[in-house]
Amino acid sequence: MGKQTKRNIKRIDHQAQEKRRQRRVLIFSIFMVGLMLFSIMEVVIYNTRSSGDNQMVYGEYEFVYRDLGNGAGVLVTDIGGQENEFQNLPFQVSYLNVTPAAVALLKGASQIALSADPRIIDLADGAENAAMIDYARLQLGLAIPEKAFNSMMVDDERYTLPVIGCDRASPQLAVVIFNATNETSVVVDGSCIIINAEQRDLMKIKDRIIFEYYDILKDGVVVD
């Protein structure tokens, strides 16, 4: 068998593996989002019984629960004429320790690279962690569309994304690194923000950063 034929077979096998990985990531994403949305439903049910509607107001922002069917839903609010979706209300993420320097860095940057290590998929629970990181990056990018874009920390043939790590960060190009870890923290290293969190806390950190970015929260306190 020639070398070219072997390379073609290897490429076809790699493509098949990638398609299977993408299916696993999609299925897990749907499952995990469903679990998180269940907690949202609990909050909304309580609010509905208390106030007679499904609207919650924080400062000048009104959050409305949107039923997606099959017991799933999201919290929606309008920010600057743009509709944004959340998995948590401001008070549910106010306890997280997010340094104001991280938010100031994002506000001052011209571009924001949302990066992760593609090799996480090869580790234990890699597919699940990768799915949650991808979902968090997607939602953060949609919330700041004029600045944010996806990237990877290292080159990987499975992705066609720019390679951007902390070494390329600057005041104009803020880099946000997403890590799946057992401990939750937000660390600022120069112009690089490193988010360490377990799967469900990634959503909370993502929501907290957006709330702080748009001044819905300021240092964890609701802005009147």
N, C-alpha and C positions, 0 to 999 in steps of 0.2 A: 504494500500500500504506500503510495507516494506521500511526501510531506505535505503537499497542498491538500490532498484528500483528507489527511489526518487533521489538518487545521480546520477544514470545512466541517468535519464531524464534530470537532471540539466546539466550534462556534455554534453549531445547531444545538448541541447539548446544553451549552451555556444559555442560549436563548430560551430553551424549554424550562431550564431551572429558574430563570428570571421570571418567566410568566407564572410559574407555580408560586414563586415568592410573592409576586404582586397580588395574586389571588388570596394567599394567606394573610397578607397585610390588610387587604380590603375587608376580609371577613372579620378579622380581629378588631379593626377600627370600628366597624359597625357595632360589634359586641360591646366594646369598651365605652363608646359614646352612649350606647343605650343604658349602661350602668350609671354613667354620670348624669344622664338626663333624668333618670329615676329620682335622684336626689333633688333635682330642680323641681320636679313635679310635686315632691313633698312640700317644698317651700311655697309653691304657688297654691297648692290646695289649702294650706294654712292661711295664706293671705286672702284667698277667695272667701273662705269661711268668715274671716275677720272683717273684711271690708266690703264684701259683696262683688268684687271684680277681680281681675287678674293683672292689675297694674300696680307697680311699685315705683315710687318716686324717690330719687336720690339727688338732692340739689336741684339743678335744672333739667335733669335727665329722667325720663320715664321709661321703665323697663316693662315690656309686655311679654307675657308667655305666649309663644306660638306653638300650637299643637301640630305636630308633624304626622300624627296618626300612629296607631299601634303602640300607644303608651309613650311615645317619644316626643320631645319638644325642645325648644331653645328659648333663651331670653334675648329679646331684641330691643335695641334702642337706636335712636338716630343721633349720630355724632357728626356735626358739620355737614348735614345734608346727606350723609351716607349711613346706610343701615348696617349695624354691626351685631353679630351674634355672640353670646356668651354662655358658658356653662355654670357660672357662679354670679351671685350678686355681690356688690361691693363689700358688704359686711362679712361675707363668707371668706374673703381673702385678705381682710385688713390686718389680720394677725401675722401675716408672713413678713419676714425680715427682708425687705427689698431696699437697698441703699438708694438714697436720692441721687447719688452720682450716676447710677445706671440710667435713670430716666433723663437726667440732664444731658448725658452723652447722646442718647437717642434723639432728643429734641434738637440738639445743636448740629447733628450730622447731616450732610447732604444726601448720603446713601447709607443703607443698613443691610449688611450681608447676614442672612440667617443660615448659619452653618452647622454641620454635624459631621461626625466621623462615620463614613459609610461602612467601615469594618464592624460596626456594632451588630450588623445583621448576622455575622458569623459567630457571635457569642451566645451563651446560654440566654434564653428568652429574647434573643436578638430580634426576631420578627415582631414580637409584641412591642418591644421598646422602640424599634424603628418606626412602627406604625404610629405610636403616640407622639414621637418627635416630629414626624411628618405632619401630623394633624395640628400640633401646636404651631409649627412654622407656617402652615397654611393660614390659620386663623390670625396670627400676628401680622403676616404679610398683607392679608385682606384689610386689616384695620389701619395699616399705614401704607397704602398702595403707591403713593407718590415717591416713597423712599426705599421700601424693602424689596429684597429679592433673595431667592434661595441660592445656596452654594454648598460646597463640600470642603472639609478640612484637608483632605488628601485626594489625589487623583485615583479614580476607580472607574474601570470600563463599564460598570453597570449603570453609571450616571453620566449624563451629558450636561453637567453643571460646572460653572467656574470654580476653580480651586482657591479658596480664601480661608486663611486661618488667622490667628491672633497676630502673626508676624506682619500681616498687611494692614492691620488696623491703624486708623489715624483719626483725628478729630473730624475730618470730612467723611471718612468711611468707617463707621462703627461696625464692629463684628460681634454677632451674638452667637455663642457656641452653646448647643443643647447637649447635655450629657444625661444619660439614664443612670442614676445612682441610688443608693439606699438612704442617703441623707440629702435634705433639701437646703440649698443655699444659692445666693446670687452674688457672684464675686466680680469686681471690676479690676481689671489689670490693664492700666493705660487706657486705650480706647477700645478694649475688648471686654465684653460682658460674658461671663461664663455661668450658665444656668445648670445647676445640678439638682436633680429631683427624680423621685420615683414616678411611675407612670401617671397616676391620678393627680399628683401634685404639679405635674407639668402644665396641666390645664389651669390650675389655680395660679401658678406663676404667670402664665400667659395672660390671663384675665387681669391680674393685679397690675402688670406692666402697662396694659392698655388703659386701665382706669387711671393710673398715674400720668400717663402720657397726655391724656385728654383732660386732666384736672378734675376728674370725677372724684378721685381720692387724692389727698396730698399728705404724704408720709403716713398713709393708712387711715387718715381721717376724711370723712365725707365733706366735700367743699359745699358750703351753702350758696 
